[in-house]
Amino acid sequence: MIGKLTGKVDNISNNQLVIDVQGVGYVVAVSGRTLNQIGASETVSLLIETHVREDAISLYGFIDTAERDWFRLLTTVQGVGAKSALAILGILSPDRLAQAIAAQDKAVLTQADGVGPKLALRIVTELKDKVAGIIGRSGVAGAPAPLATSGVNGDAVSALINLGYRRMEAFAAVSSAAGKLGNDAKLDALIRASLAELSRRDSAA
């Protein structure tokens, strides 16, 4: 079983690399995110996930542990194959994916090739309780801790959505604000703090 490959990038085609390791060329499928980070590098070191079937041995490469862990988790969902998992990881970094699932944001997942509304719903439903675990293992930065989406927190998220913010943006802002204000925060205070958080993020962008 191959766990890591380090070698020269011999060829790039359709999100696949041929990595030359001491004269042996390995065909490795990667996400668009990994491909962008590789850029024009002549050599590369990738974590490898090996899938063995009766008719093929497929290698999937990842730039970091977080992306590999998310690939493993995504492919546990019925209907999510390796190709769909790589497509999702190509449009969402691990921290953004964690936010999307925690926020139950199905729409952002449907932007990935091969992911329709039904599959997106299955992904966020099946993985919502596992987000905290994978963040803890991988140390994904910027992902919110699990947030109750009912009661005051849910009302604050809804208020921000009604103001025109996307669900994932609203969820992340309320998550951050709730962490600072504590569990006893009133709705108006939570909304003000969330708006301030969004304002700071916009200024930093």
Backbone as JSON, one array per atom type, in Angstrom:
{
  "sequence": "MIGKLTGKVDNISNNQLVIDVQGVGYVVAVSGRTLNQIGASETVSLLIETHVREDAISLYGFIDTAERDWFRLLTTVQGVGAKSALAILGILSPDRLAQAIAAQDKAVLTQADGVGPKLALRIVTELKDKVAGIIGRSGVAGAPAPLATSGVNGDAVSALINLGYRRMEAFAAVSSAAGKLGNDAKLDALIRASLAELSRRDSAA",
  "N": [[0.85, -1.19, 0.0], [0.62, 2.17, -0.91], [1.57, 5.08, 0.72], [2.71, 7.59, 0.52], [4.21, 9.71, -1.9], [7.11, 10.97, -3.35], [8.59, 12.87, -5.76], [9.56, 13.71, -9.17], [7.58, 15.88, -11.12], [6.27, 14.66, -13.91], [4.28, 14.88, -15.81], [1.21, 16.65, -16.36], [-2.25, 16.37, -16.53], [-5.65, 16.91, -16.94], [-6.31, 17.08, -14.11], [-4.67, 15.07, -13.17], [-1.57, 13.74, -12.19], [1.6, 12.65, -13.37], [3.95, 11.2, -11.54], [7.33, 10.95, -11.33], [9.2, 8.64, -9.8], [12.24, 7.78, -9.11], [12.54, 6.77, -11.73], [10.19, 5.36, -12.11], [6.93, 5.86, -13.15], [4.15, 7.18, -11.59], [0.68, 7.39, -11.78], [-1.38, 9.81, -10.53], [-4.35, 10.95, -9.19], [-5.63, 14.16, -8.41], [-7.03, 16.89, -6.45], [-8.4, 20.04, -7.61], [-7.53, 22.05, -5.92], [-5.17, 21.02, -4.75], [-3.68, 20.79, -7.08], [-3.42, 23.48, -7.83], [-1.83, 24.41, -5.73], [0.47, 23.0, -6.16], [1.34, 24.1, -8.54], [3.86, 25.3, -10.64], [5.82, 23.62, -9.8], [8.67, 21.53, -9.93], [9.25, 19.26, -8.53], [7.46, 17.17, -6.21], [5.7, 16.33, -3.19], [3.42, 14.14, -2.05], [0.69, 13.05, -0.01], [-0.75, 9.84, -0.16], [-3.66, 8.1, -1.11], [-4.7, 4.89, -1.59], [-6.72, 3.06, -3.73], [-7.97, -0.07, -4.27], [-9.24, -2.14, -6.71], [-10.85, -4.88, -8.44], [-10.29, -4.56, -11.13], [-8.53, -2.46, -11.28], [-5.95, -0.33, -9.87], [-6.0, 2.54, -8.11], [-4.58, 5.71, -7.51], [-4.7, 8.44, -5.27], [-3.84, 11.73, -4.63], [-2.75, 14.07, -2.07], [-2.25, 17.32, -0.78], [-2.01, 17.88, 1.89], [-2.61, 16.61, 5.25], [-5.18, 17.25, 6.19], [-6.77, 17.54, 3.9], [-6.63, 14.95, 2.87], [-7.87, 13.5, 4.95], [-10.47, 14.52, 4.8], [-11.19, 13.62, 2.28], [-11.29, 10.85, 2.73], [-13.41, 10.81, 4.57], [-15.55, 11.92, 3.12], [-15.92, 9.99, 1.15], [-17.12, 7.98, 2.55], [-19.76, 8.42, 2.48], [-22.71, 7.33, 1.03], [-22.9, 7.17, -2.45], [-21.01, 9.08, -2.94], [-18.25, 9.07, -4.73], [-14.73, 8.66, -5.46], [-14.13, 10.54, -7.45], [-16.15, 12.51, -7.18], [-15.61, 13.34, -4.56], [-13.05, 14.48, -4.85], [-13.78, 16.57, -6.54], [-15.35, 18.14, -4.85], [-13.43, 18.86, -2.92], [-11.87, 20.35, -4.54], [-13.15, 22.77, -4.85], [-13.64, 23.66, -2.32], [-11.77, 24.41, 0.49], [-10.42, 22.48, 3.26], [-11.2, 23.79, 5.73], [-13.29, 25.47, 4.89], [-15.05, 23.57, 3.91], [-15.68, 22.21, 6.25], [-17.06, 24.25, 7.57], [-19.23, 24.55, 5.81], [-20.58, 22.1, 6.05], [-21.13, 22.03, 8.8], [-22.81, 24.2, 8.9], [-24.87, 23.23, 7.47], [-25.04, 23.83, 4.75], [-26.16, 23.22, 1.85], [-26.2, 24.21, -0.73], [-23.67, 25.23, -1.47], [-22.19, 22.94, -1.84], [-23.26, 21.83, -4.11], [-22.02, 23.14, -6.13], [-19.88, 21.74, -6.93], [-18.71, 19.54, -9.46], [-20.79, 16.88, -10.44], [-22.22, 16.7, -8.09], [-25.33, 16.77, -6.98], [-28.45, 18.26, -5.71], [-29.72, 16.28, -4.03], [-27.62, 14.55, -3.33], [-25.93, 16.37, -2.08], [-27.49, 17.04, 0.15], [-27.48, 14.58, 1.46], [-24.8, 14.39, 2.13], [-24.33, 16.58, 3.94], [-26.11, 15.86, 5.92], [-25.28, 13.3, 6.81], [-22.69, 13.79, 7.67], [-22.65, 15.82, 9.53], [-22.41, 15.38, 12.29], [-19.87, 14.52, 12.5], [-18.06, 16.45, 12.0], [-16.7, 17.9, 14.07], [-14.95, 15.95, 15.06], [-13.14, 15.41, 12.92], [-12.0, 17.91, 12.59], [-10.65, 18.11, 14.98], [-8.75, 16.04, 14.72], [-7.27, 16.81, 12.47], [-6.6, 19.41, 12.86], [-7.79, 21.6, 11.56], [-7.73, 24.85, 10.59], [-9.67, 27.74, 11.33], [-12.22, 26.67, 11.11], [-15.52, 26.5, 12.37], [-16.56, 25.69, 15.71], [-18.91, 23.1, 16.66], [-22.23, 24.3, 16.46], [-25.26, 25.04, 17.97], [-28.15, 25.08, 16.05], [-30.64, 25.93, 16.66], [-33.02, 27.84, 18.65], [-31.68, 30.83, 20.13], [-29.26, 31.06, 18.69], [-29.92, 29.95, 16.2], [-31.9, 31.75, 15.43], [-30.38, 34.05, 15.14], [-28.7, 33.34, 13.02], [-30.66, 33.08, 11.01], [-31.55, 35.71, 10.91], [-29.32, 37.05, 9.86], [-29.15, 35.83, 7.37], [-31.51, 36.78, 6.25], [-30.74, 39.38, 5.95], [-29.2, 39.24, 3.78], [-26.84, 37.8, 3.77], [-24.88, 34.89, 3.0], [-25.68, 31.51, 3.93], [-23.52, 29.99, 4.99], [-21.65, 31.98, 5.6], [-23.1, 33.42, 7.51], [-23.47, 31.47, 9.5], [-20.8, 30.95, 10.29], [-20.07, 33.46, 11.31], [-21.91, 33.83, 13.45], [-21.21, 31.63, 14.97], [-18.61, 32.33, 15.78], [-19.16, 34.71, 17.19], [-20.88, 33.78, 19.2], [-19.16, 32.17, 20.61], [-17.57, 34.06, 21.83], [-19.34, 35.61, 23.33], [-20.71, 33.85, 24.95], [-23.03, 31.38, 26.29], [-25.3, 32.6, 27.28], [-26.01, 34.77, 25.81], [-28.02, 37.46, 24.56], [-30.41, 37.77, 21.87], [-30.3, 40.21, 20.32], [-27.79, 41.2, 21.01], [-26.16, 39.15, 20.11], [-26.62, 39.22, 17.36], [-25.6, 41.79, 16.75], [-22.9, 41.42, 17.43], [-22.25, 39.44, 15.63], [-22.58, 40.74, 13.19], [-20.54, 42.6, 13.45], [-18.4, 40.87, 13.38], [-18.58, 39.94, 10.76], [-18.12, 42.33, 9.43], [-15.45, 42.82, 10.14], [-14.22, 40.7, 8.84], [-14.79, 41.32, 6.19], [-13.3, 43.65, 5.95], [-10.74, 42.68, 6.22], [-10.45, 41.17, 3.99]],
  "CA": [[0.0, 0.0, 0.0], [1.41, 3.39, -1.03], [1.07, 6.13, 1.6], [3.3, 8.87, 0.18], [5.1, 9.7, -3.05], [7.93, 12.16, -3.55], [9.33, 12.7, -7.01], [9.5, 14.75, -10.18], [6.33, 15.96, -11.88], [6.6, 14.36, -15.29], [3.22, 15.31, -16.71], [-0.06, 17.05, -15.73], [-3.34, 16.33, -17.51], [-6.99, 16.66, -16.4], [-6.22, 16.84, -12.66], [-3.86, 13.9, -12.9], [-0.13, 13.93, -12.29], [2.5, 11.51, -13.45], [5.08, 11.49, -10.67], [8.47, 10.07, -11.61], [9.94, 8.3, -8.59], [13.38, 6.93, -9.48], [12.33, 6.12, -13.0], [8.87, 4.74, -12.19], [5.9, 6.88, -13.23], [2.9, 6.88, -10.9], [-0.43, 8.26, -12.15], [-2.04, 10.2, -9.29], [-5.44, 11.92, -9.33], [-5.59, 15.17, -7.35], [-8.06, 17.92, -6.51], [-7.96, 21.31, -8.19], [-6.82, 22.79, -4.87], [-3.81, 20.49, -4.68], [-3.01, 21.13, -8.34], [-3.07, 24.9, -7.78], [-0.72, 24.61, -4.8], [1.68, 22.47, -6.78], [1.75, 25.11, -9.5], [4.88, 24.92, -11.62], [6.89, 22.9, -9.1], [9.25, 20.4, -10.67], [9.15, 18.08, -7.66], [6.28, 17.24, -5.36], [5.55, 15.28, -2.19], [1.99, 14.03, -1.8], [0.12, 11.92, 0.71], [-1.45, 9.01, -1.15], [-4.72, 7.16, -0.75], [-4.71, 3.84, -2.61], [-7.95, 2.3, -3.86], [-7.72, -1.29, -5.04], [-10.4, -2.87, -7.21], [-10.48, -6.05, -9.22], [-9.8, -4.19, -12.46], [-7.64, -1.29, -11.28], [-5.39, 0.24, -8.65], [-6.05, 3.99, -8.32], [-3.88, 6.51, -6.51], [-5.22, 9.79, -5.09], [-2.82, 12.48, -3.9], [-3.23, 15.2, -1.28], [-1.18, 18.23, -0.39], [-1.88, 17.89, 3.35], [-3.38, 15.61, 5.98], [-6.58, 17.66, 6.3], [-7.47, 17.21, 2.65], [-6.74, 13.49, 2.78], [-8.89, 13.04, 5.9], [-11.78, 14.86, 4.28], [-11.44, 12.69, 1.18], [-11.71, 9.59, 3.35], [-14.71, 10.98, 5.19], [-16.55, 12.13, 2.07], [-16.18, 8.74, 0.41], [-17.94, 7.07, 3.35], [-21.16, 8.75, 2.2], [-23.23, 6.59, -0.13], [-23.06, 7.98, -3.65], [-19.84, 9.93, -3.14], [-17.08, 8.33, -5.15], [-13.47, 9.4, -5.4], [-14.19, 11.68, -8.36], [-16.98, 13.55, -6.56], [-14.89, 13.85, -3.39], [-12.01, 15.39, -5.34], [-14.44, 17.76, -7.07], [-15.72, 18.97, -3.69], [-12.2, 19.4, -2.34], [-11.32, 21.3, -5.49], [-13.79, 24.08, -4.72], [-13.71, 24.03, -0.91], [-10.66, 24.0, 1.34], [-10.93, 21.74, 4.41], [-11.89, 24.62, 6.71], [-14.56, 25.92, 4.3], [-15.92, 22.41, 3.85], [-16.17, 22.0, 7.62], [-18.07, 25.28, 7.81], [-20.41, 24.27, 4.99], [-21.3, 20.96, 6.63], [-21.64, 22.45, 10.1], [-23.91, 25.14, 8.65], [-25.87, 22.55, 6.64], [-25.12, 24.62, 3.52], [-26.19, 22.28, 0.73], [-26.03, 24.91, -2.01], [-22.26, 25.39, -1.84], [-21.68, 21.64, -2.28], [-23.74, 21.54, -5.46], [-21.15, 23.79, -7.1], [-18.89, 20.75, -7.37], [-19.17, 18.67, -10.55], [-21.29, 15.57, -10.03], [-22.93, 16.75, -6.81], [-26.65, 17.38, -7.1], [-29.08, 18.62, -4.44], [-29.97, 15.12, -3.18], [-26.35, 14.08, -2.79], [-25.46, 17.41, -1.14], [-28.27, 16.87, 1.38], [-27.0, 13.38, 2.13], [-23.46, 14.68, 2.68], [-24.41, 17.42, 5.15], [-26.87, 15.13, 6.94], [-24.51, 12.19, 7.37], [-21.39, 14.19, 8.2], [-22.74, 16.96, 10.45], [-21.96, 15.02, 13.63], [-18.47, 14.1, 12.44], [-17.21, 17.61, 11.71], [-15.83, 18.22, 15.21], [-13.91, 14.94, 15.17], [-12.1, 15.55, 11.91], [-11.28, 19.15, 12.89], [-9.73, 17.81, 16.08], [-7.64, 15.2, 14.26], [-6.46, 17.44, 11.44], [-6.22, 20.76, 13.23], [-8.22, 22.51, 10.51], [-7.85, 26.21, 11.11], [-10.74, 28.59, 10.84], [-13.53, 26.03, 11.08], [-16.23, 26.77, 13.61], [-16.98, 24.58, 16.57], [-20.33, 22.81, 16.46], [-23.09, 25.36, 16.97], [-26.68, 24.69, 17.93], [-28.82, 25.91, 15.05], [-31.99, 26.25, 17.12], [-33.0, 28.85, 19.69], [-31.12, 32.15, 19.84], [-28.25, 30.95, 17.63], [-30.61, 29.76, 14.94], [-32.57, 33.01, 15.09], [-29.35, 34.98, 14.69], [-28.32, 32.9, 11.66], [-31.77, 33.43, 10.12], [-31.56, 37.17, 10.75], [-28.24, 37.44, 8.94], [-29.54, 35.37, 6.04], [-32.52, 37.74, 5.78], [-30.04, 40.61, 5.6], [-28.52, 39.03, 2.5], [-25.61, 37.02, 3.9], [-25.01, 33.47, 2.69], [-25.86, 30.71, 5.14], [-22.24, 29.61, 5.57], [-21.08, 33.19, 6.2], [-23.87, 33.72, 8.71], [-23.19, 30.46, 10.5], [-19.45, 31.16, 10.8], [-20.05, 34.69, 12.12], [-22.65, 33.57, 14.69], [-20.4, 30.7, 15.74], [-17.52, 33.1, 16.4], [-19.73, 35.65, 18.15], [-21.42, 33.03, 20.33], [-18.03, 31.71, 21.4], [-17.06, 35.18, 22.6], [-20.36, 36.15, 24.24], [-21.18, 32.84, 25.89], [-24.33, 30.74, 26.02], [-26.43, 33.39, 27.78], [-26.12, 36.0, 25.01], [-29.33, 37.8, 24.04], [-30.44, 37.75, 20.4], [-29.84, 41.45, 19.71], [-26.34, 41.3, 21.21], [-25.53, 38.15, 19.25], [-26.68, 39.73, 15.98], [-24.64, 42.89, 16.63], [-21.54, 40.87, 17.45], [-22.06, 38.69, 14.38], [-22.39, 41.74, 12.13], [-19.21, 43.15, 13.64], [-17.48, 39.85, 12.91], [-18.64, 39.97, 9.29], [-17.48, 43.56, 9.0], [-14.01, 42.65, 10.27], [-13.77, 39.78, 7.8], [-14.82, 42.03, 4.93], [-12.18, 44.61, 5.93], [-9.49, 41.95, 6.1], [-10.41, 40.48, 2.69]],
  "C": [[0.89, 1.24, 0.0], [0.78, 4.49, -0.16], [1.59, 7.52, 1.27], [4.2, 8.69, -1.04], [5.83, 11.04, -3.13], [8.75, 11.96, -4.82], [9.14, 13.89, -7.95], [8.16, 14.71, -10.9], [6.67, 15.8, -13.35], [5.55, 14.9, -16.26], [1.98, 15.67, -15.88], [-1.14, 17.07, -16.8], [-4.64, 16.01, -16.79], [-6.96, 16.26, -14.92], [-5.56, 15.5, -12.32], [-2.39, 14.24, -13.1], [0.53, 12.59, -12.59], [3.74, 11.9, -12.66], [6.17, 10.46, -10.91], [9.25, 9.87, -10.31], [11.01, 7.28, -8.96], [13.09, 6.1, -10.73], [10.99, 5.42, -13.17], [7.82, 5.84, -12.15], [4.6, 6.44, -12.59], [1.83, 7.89, -11.33], [-1.27, 8.53, -10.9], [-3.11, 11.23, -9.59], [-5.42, 12.88, -8.14], [-6.76, 16.13, -7.5], [-7.5, 19.17, -7.18], [-7.17, 22.14, -7.2], [-5.37, 22.33, -4.78], [-3.03, 20.87, -5.93], [-2.57, 22.58, -8.35], [-1.89, 25.15, -6.85], [0.59, 24.03, -5.34], [2.25, 23.47, -7.77], [2.76, 24.58, -10.5], [6.05, 24.17, -10.98], [7.4, 21.72, -9.93], [9.2, 19.12, -9.86], [7.98, 18.27, -6.71], [6.32, 16.09, -4.36], [4.08, 15.26, -1.78], [1.66, 12.84, -0.91], [-0.77, 11.15, -0.26], [-2.5, 8.13, -0.49], [-4.83, 6.16, -1.9], [-6.03, 3.1, -2.58], [-7.7, 1.11, -4.79], [-9.04, -1.94, -5.42], [-9.92, -4.05, -8.05], [-9.83, -5.67, -10.54], [-8.82, -3.02, -12.47], [-7.11, -0.98, -9.89], [-5.28, 1.74, -8.9], [-5.37, 4.7, -7.17], [-4.45, 7.92, -6.49], [-4.25, 10.54, -4.18], [-3.35, 13.73, -3.22], [-2.05, 16.01, -0.76], [-0.97, 18.26, 1.12], [-2.81, 16.84, 3.97], [-4.87, 15.96, 6.04], [-7.35, 17.28, 5.06], [-7.65, 15.7, 2.51], [-7.82, 12.97, 3.72], [-10.3, 13.35, 5.42], [-12.15, 13.97, 3.1], [-11.95, 11.36, 1.73], [-13.12, 9.7, 3.91], [-15.81, 11.13, 4.14], [-16.91, 10.83, 1.37], [-16.87, 7.68, 1.27], [-19.43, 7.31, 3.12], [-21.6, 8.02, 0.94], [-23.45, 7.54, -1.31], [-21.91, 8.92, -3.91], [-18.64, 9.06, -3.47], [-15.85, 9.22, -5.08], [-13.52, 10.66, -6.28], [-14.99, 12.83, -7.77], [-16.28, 14.17, -5.35], [-13.8, 14.82, -3.8], [-12.61, 16.67, -5.89], [-14.83, 18.7, -5.94], [-14.49, 19.63, -3.09], [-11.51, 20.39, -3.28], [-11.91, 22.69, -5.37], [-13.85, 24.58, -3.28], [-12.48, 23.53, -0.17], [-11.23, 23.25, 2.54], [-11.69, 22.59, 5.43], [-13.24, 25.12, 6.18], [-15.55, 24.77, 4.19], [-16.5, 22.09, 5.23], [-17.26, 23.01, 7.96], [-19.35, 24.97, 7.07], [-21.24, 23.15, 5.6], [-21.9, 21.33, 7.98], [-22.85, 23.37, 9.94], [-25.04, 24.51, 7.85], [-26.11, 23.32, 5.34], [-25.02, 23.69, 2.31], [-25.82, 22.95, -0.58], [-24.56, 24.98, -2.43], [-21.68, 24.07, -2.34], [-22.1, 21.32, -3.7], [-22.93, 22.26, -6.53], [-20.08, 22.86, -7.62], [-19.49, 19.86, -8.46], [-19.63, 17.33, -9.99], [-22.03, 15.54, -8.72], [-24.24, 17.51, -6.99], [-27.25, 17.65, -5.74], [-29.3, 17.43, -3.5], [-28.69, 14.61, -2.54], [-25.79, 15.09, -1.79], [-26.19, 17.29, 0.19], [-27.78, 15.66, 2.16], [-25.65, 13.64, 2.79], [-23.58, 15.48, 3.97], [-25.15, 16.71, 6.27], [-26.01, 14.07, 7.62], [-23.23, 12.64, 8.07], [-21.46, 15.28, 9.27], [-22.21, 16.63, 11.84], [-20.49, 14.63, 13.67], [-17.51, 15.27, 12.22], [-16.23, 17.89, 12.84], [-14.68, 17.23, 15.32], [-12.79, 15.13, 14.17], [-11.34, 16.85, 12.08], [-10.26, 18.89, 13.98], [-8.53, 17.01, 15.63], [-6.7, 15.96, 13.35], [-5.99, 18.83, 11.82], [-6.61, 21.77, 12.18], [-8.45, 23.89, 11.1], [-9.06, 26.9, 10.52], [-12.1, 27.96, 10.8], [-14.23, 26.23, 12.41], [-16.48, 25.53, 14.42], [-18.45, 24.32, 16.32], [-21.2, 23.86, 17.15], [-24.54, 24.9, 16.88], [-27.39, 25.65, 16.98], [-30.28, 26.15, 15.39], [-31.87, 27.33, 18.18], [-32.39, 30.16, 19.22], [-30.11, 32.08, 18.69], [-28.91, 30.8, 16.27], [-31.32, 31.02, 14.48], [-31.57, 34.03, 14.56], [-28.89, 34.63, 13.28], [-29.39, 33.31, 10.67], [-31.81, 34.94, 9.87], [-30.49, 37.63, 9.76], [-28.54, 37.0, 7.51], [-30.56, 36.33, 5.43], [-31.91, 39.08, 5.4], [-29.2, 40.46, 4.33], [-27.23, 38.24, 2.57], [-25.88, 35.56, 3.55], [-25.04, 32.68, 4.0], [-24.52, 30.37, 5.79], [-21.55, 30.79, 6.24], [-21.78, 33.5, 7.53], [-23.54, 32.74, 9.84], [-21.81, 30.7, 11.13], [-19.38, 32.39, 11.71], [-20.75, 34.48, 13.46], [-21.86, 32.62, 15.58], [-19.29, 31.43, 16.49], [-18.07, 34.03, 17.49], [-20.24, 34.93, 19.39], [-20.29, 32.52, 21.23], [-17.47, 32.81, 22.3], [-18.05, 35.66, 23.66], [-20.84, 35.14, 25.27], [-22.59, 32.39, 25.59], [-25.52, 31.59, 26.43], [-26.66, 34.67, 26.97], [-27.56, 36.2, 24.53], [-29.25, 37.92, 22.51], [-29.89, 39.03, 19.8], [-28.33, 41.62, 19.85], [-25.6, 40.34, 20.29], [-25.52, 38.61, 17.8], [-25.68, 40.85, 15.78], [-23.21, 42.37, 16.57], [-21.25, 40.11, 16.17], [-21.83, 39.64, 13.22], [-21.01, 42.38, 12.23], [-18.15, 42.17, 13.15], [-17.44, 39.83, 11.39], [-17.95, 41.2, 8.75], [-15.96, 43.45, 9.06], [-13.46, 41.74, 9.17], [-13.76, 40.47, 6.43], [-13.64, 43.0, 4.82], [-10.86, 43.92, 5.72], [-9.34, 41.3, 4.72], [-9.68, 41.32, 1.65]]
}
